[in-house]
């Protein structure tokens, strides 16, 4: 059995006041779930990333609460999700390990590491929401409207996610970051070392990439240079960053 901590969205003011929104001490109000994670190497979703492995996960039973009704965690109920688990890649000098050797993070480190990742998701979801709020405010306060139709803007969002913490800590219970599983042609639109669109994109991908450059510009200016998202990648309508 796991206690779930869904990643929320917030306004920029709340982001700056409470940069770490997760309160893992108040577990009574959080939803819970019975989860089954497939750790077999054959079922792993791709090779291990820089610091996470991805596994298929099945929600056996979901227990919403009054503070978190089923609508707030519906992504765990309606579709396929993945479980990400933290690990360390060993250096060759460590215990004569090969360059590809890796070990799972100690249980004492897992929650702290996943909270960092979840807070990045929290900022990402909130900063994307801020852009669409800015767009709506511009259309409402336009002083000199023209006869031109409004541009068709891509409707993009970050994946829904939640931290899953074992209700009873044990050697078999790991801390996971749960995310929506996205299917389709996975595309990287903007690298994290350059604010320009990546070359070689088709017309639809180029339109999305130009909008994402606009997203970065809005986020940077509204936050007065404090924050913007980069390394945009995903499929149309759903993005990871």
C-alpha positions as CSV (number, residue, x, y, z in Angstrom):
1,X,0.0,0.0,0.0
2,X,1.3,3.5,-0.9
3,X,0.5,7.0,0.1
4,X,0.2,9.3,-3.0
5,X,1.3,12.9,-3.3
6,X,-0.1,14.3,-6.5
7,X,2.0,17.1,-8.1
8,X,-0.1,20.3,-8.1
9,X,-0.1,23.5,-10.1
10,X,0.1,27.0,-8.6
11,X,0.3,30.7,-9.5
12,X,3.7,32.4,-9.8
13,X,3.2,34.2,-6.5
14,X,2.5,30.9,-4.7
15,X,5.5,29.4,-6.5
16,X,7.8,32.0,-5.1
17,X,6.3,31.8,-1.6
18,X,6.2,28.0,-1.3
19,X,8.8,26.5,-3.6
20,X,8.5,23.1,-1.9
21,X,4.8,22.3,-1.8
22,X,4.9,18.7,-0.6
23,X,4.1,17.9,3.0
24,X,4.8,14.3,3.5
25,X,4.1,14.5,7.2
26,X,0.4,14.9,6.8
27,X,-0.4,11.5,5.3
28,X,-4.0,11.1,6.6
29,X,-5.4,13.5,4.0
30,X,-3.5,12.0,1.1
31,X,-5.0,9.4,-1.3
32,X,-3.7,5.8,-1.1
33,X,-3.3,3.0,-3.7
34,X,-2.4,-0.6,-3.9
35,X,0.3,-0.8,-6.6
36,X,2.1,-3.6,-8.5
37,X,5.4,-2.6,-10.2
38,X,6.9,-4.9,-12.8
39,X,10.7,-4.7,-12.2
40,X,11.7,-7.4,-14.7
41,X,14.4,-6.2,-17.1
42,X,12.3,-7.4,-20.1
43,X,9.4,-5.1,-19.1
44,X,11.6,-2.0,-18.4
45,X,10.5,0.9,-20.5
46,X,13.7,1.7,-22.4
47,X,17.3,1.6,-21.0
48,X,18.1,3.3,-17.7
49,X,18.2,7.1,-18.0
50,X,20.8,9.3,-16.4
51,X,19.5,8.6,-12.9
52,X,16.1,6.9,-13.2
53,X,14.7,3.6,-14.4
54,X,11.2,3.3,-15.8
55,X,8.8,0.4,-15.1
56,X,5.2,-0.6,-16.0
57,X,2.9,-0.2,-13.0
58,X,-0.6,-1.4,-12.3
59,X,-3.0,0.3,-9.9
60,X,-4.8,-2.6,-8.2
61,X,-7.0,-0.3,-6.0
62,X,-7.3,3.4,-5.5
63,X,-8.5,5.1,-2.3
64,X,-9.3,8.8,-2.8
65,X,-10.0,11.2,0.1
66,X,-12.2,14.2,0.6
67,X,-9.2,16.5,0.0
68,X,-8.2,14.4,-3.1
69,X,-11.3,13.1,-4.8
70,X,-11.0,10.7,-7.7
71,X,-11.1,13.7,-10.2
72,X,-7.8,15.0,-8.9
73,X,-6.0,11.7,-9.4
74,X,-8.0,10.4,-12.4
75,X,-4.8,9.8,-14.4
76,X,-4.0,6.9,-12.1
77,X,-7.4,5.4,-12.8
78,X,-8.1,5.9,-16.5
79,X,-4.9,5.0,-18.3
80,X,-1.4,3.5,-18.4
81,X,1.2,5.0,-16.1
82,X,4.9,4.4,-15.4
83,X,6.9,4.2,-12.2
84,X,10.3,5.9,-12.1
85,X,12.8,4.7,-9.6
86,X,16.1,6.5,-8.6
87,X,19.4,4.8,-9.1
88,X,23.1,5.6,-9.0
89,X,25.5,4.9,-11.9
90,X,28.8,3.6,-10.5
91,X,32.1,4.9,-11.7
92,X,34.7,2.4,-12.8
93,X,36.9,3.3,-9.8
94,X,34.1,2.2,-7.4
95,X,34.5,-1.4,-6.4
96,X,36.0,-2.3,-9.8
97,X,32.6,-1.6,-11.4
98,X,32.2,-1.5,-15.2
99,X,31.2,1.8,-16.7
100,X,27.6,0.6,-17.1
101,X,27.2,-0.7,-13.6
102,X,24.5,0.8,-11.4
103,X,22.8,0.4,-8.1
104,X,19.4,1.5,-6.7
105,X,19.5,4.5,-4.4
106,X,19.4,3.7,-0.7
107,X,15.9,3.9,0.8
108,X,17.0,6.9,2.9
109,X,17.8,8.8,-0.2
110,X,14.9,7.9,-2.5
111,X,12.3,10.3,-1.1
112,X,14.7,13.3,-1.1
113,X,15.7,12.6,-4.7
114,X,12.2,12.1,-5.9
115,X,11.0,15.3,-4.1
116,X,13.5,17.3,-6.1
117,X,12.2,15.8,-9.3
118,X,8.5,16.3,-8.3
119,X,9.2,19.9,-7.4
120,X,10.6,20.4,-10.9
121,X,7.4,18.9,-12.3
122,X,5.5,21.3,-9.9
123,X,7.3,24.3,-11.4
124,X,6.9,23.0,-14.9
125,X,3.1,22.5,-14.7
126,X,2.7,25.9,-13.0
127,X,4.9,27.8,-15.5
128,X,3.0,26.3,-18.5
129,X,-0.3,27.2,-16.8
130,X,1.0,30.7,-16.3
131,X,1.6,31.1,-20.1
132,X,-2.0,30.2,-21.0
133,X,-3.3,32.6,-18.4
134,X,-1.1,35.3,-19.9
135,X,-2.5,34.6,-23.4
136,X,-6.1,34.7,-22.1
137,X,-5.5,38.0,-20.4
138,X,-4.1,39.6,-23.6
139,X,-7.1,38.6,-25.6
140,X,-9.5,40.1,-23.0
141,X,-7.7,43.4,-22.8
142,X,-6.8,44.0,-26.4
143,X,-7.5,47.7,-27.1
144,X,-7.4,47.6,-30.9
145,X,-8.7,44.3,-32.2
146,X,-8.2,43.6,-35.8
147,X,-10.3,41.6,-38.3
148,X,-7.6,38.9,-38.4
149,X,-8.6,35.6,-36.7
150,X,-6.7,34.7,-33.6
151,X,-3.7,32.4,-34.2
152,X,-4.2,28.7,-33.7
153,X,-2.1,27.9,-30.6
154,X,-1.0,24.4,-29.6
155,X,-2.6,23.2,-26.4
156,X,0.3,21.7,-24.5
157,X,0.7,20.5,-20.9
158,X,3.1,18.6,-18.7
159,X,2.3,15.0,-17.8
160,X,0.3,14.4,-14.6
161,X,2.5,12.9,-11.9
162,X,2.5,11.9,-8.2
163,X,5.0,10.6,-5.6
164,X,4.2,7.2,-4.2
165,X,5.6,6.5,-0.7
166,X,5.2,3.1,1.0
167,X,2.8,3.2,3.8
168,X,5.0,0.8,5.8
169,X,8.7,1.2,4.9
170,X,10.4,-2.0,4.1
171,X,13.3,-3.4,2.0
172,X,10.8,-4.2,-0.8
173,X,9.0,-0.9,-0.7
174,X,10.5,1.8,-2.9
175,X,9.6,5.5,-3.4
176,X,8.3,6.0,-7.0
177,X,7.5,9.0,-9.2
178,X,4.3,8.0,-11.1
179,X,3.7,9.6,-14.5
180,X,1.3,9.3,-17.3
181,X,2.7,7.0,-20.0
182,X,2.7,8.8,-23.3
183,X,2.5,7.0,-26.7
184,X,3.3,8.2,-30.1
185,X,6.3,9.8,-31.9
186,X,8.5,11.2,-29.2
187,X,10.1,14.4,-30.4
188,X,12.7,16.8,-28.8
189,X,11.8,20.3,-29.8
190,X,14.3,22.5,-27.9
191,X,17.6,21.5,-26.4
192,X,18.6,22.5,-22.9
193,X,21.7,24.3,-24.2
194,X,20.0,26.5,-26.8
195,X,16.8,28.5,-27.0
196,X,16.4,28.0,-30.7
197,X,14.2,25.3,-32.4
198,X,16.0,22.1,-33.3
199,X,16.6,21.6,-37.1
200,X,15.0,18.9,-39.2
201,X,11.4,19.3,-37.9
202,X,8.3,19.0,-40.0
203,X,5.8,21.8,-40.4
204,X,3.6,20.8,-37.5
205,X,6.6,20.2,-35.2
206,X,8.1,23.6,-36.3
207,X,4.8,25.3,-35.3
208,X,4.9,23.7,-31.9
209,X,8.6,24.6,-31.5
210,X,8.0,28.2,-32.3
211,X,5.2,28.3,-29.8
212,X,7.5,26.8,-27.2
213,X,10.1,29.5,-27.9
214,X,7.3,32.0,-27.2
215,X,6.5,30.1,-24.0
216,X,10.1,30.5,-22.8
217,X,10.0,34.2,-23.6
218,X,6.8,34.7,-21.6
219,X,8.0,32.7,-18.6
220,X,11.3,34.6,-18.5
221,X,9.7,38.0,-18.7
222,X,6.8,37.4,-16.3
223,X,9.2,35.9,-13.7
224,X,11.6,38.8,-14.2
225,X,14.3,36.5,-15.4
226,X,13.9,34.0,-12.5
227,X,12.7,30.9,-14.4
228,X,11.8,29.4,-17.7
229,X,11.4,25.8,-19.0
230,X,13.8,24.2,-21.4
231,X,14.6,20.8,-23.0
232,X,11.1,20.5,-24.3
233,X,10.3,17.0,-25.5
234,X,7.3,14.8,-25.9
235,X,4.3,14.3,-28.2
236,X,1.7,16.7,-29.3
237,X,-0.6,17.7,-26.4
238,X,1.6,16.1,-23.7
239,X,5.1,17.1,-22.9
240,X,7.9,16.2,-20.5
241,X,10.5,18.8,-19.5
